[in-house]
């Protein structure tokens, strides 16, 4: 029998590695370049990366019963790449810790998300799947935005397989 929570732990670790690798690629970017208009759903890398963090904080709050709810969506945008990288790493550590503590029973539990229309109960497993998909979706958009800066975007699909696994991914595997 396999542990039903293992895929969520692996996805949390992959998520943390992908974000760390992406922020590493942006490490020398200045504030003007970070906020410069770029193609994508959000108009800049700063807006895209702040959106990823804000949504992470919102769902991690719901998953952990933090009680901040929609107020997290009103957070002020972080303007500095390095500061945002630290905040994202802290958020990724919280998500990873949550996933490491998961039990199969917890996956079936519900958590309440605070929506404009009111509270909505959601299954933990669905919230996690949505959160990981959201990250991948917007990181893909940021990947294109980064390419428009002249910085080569990092390869982010070298995590799970042994074949051609990125050496830095090994640090994130449990």
Protein Blocks (a to p, Z undefined) as FASTA:
>chain_A
ZZfklmmmmmmmmmmmmmmmmmmmmmmpcfklmmpccedjbfbfklmmmmmmmmmmmmmm
mmnononmmmlmmpccdfbfklmmmmmmmmmmmmmmmmmmpcfklmmpccddddfkbccd
ddfklmmmmmmmmmmmmmmmmmmmmmmnopacddfklmmpmghpafklmmmpZZ
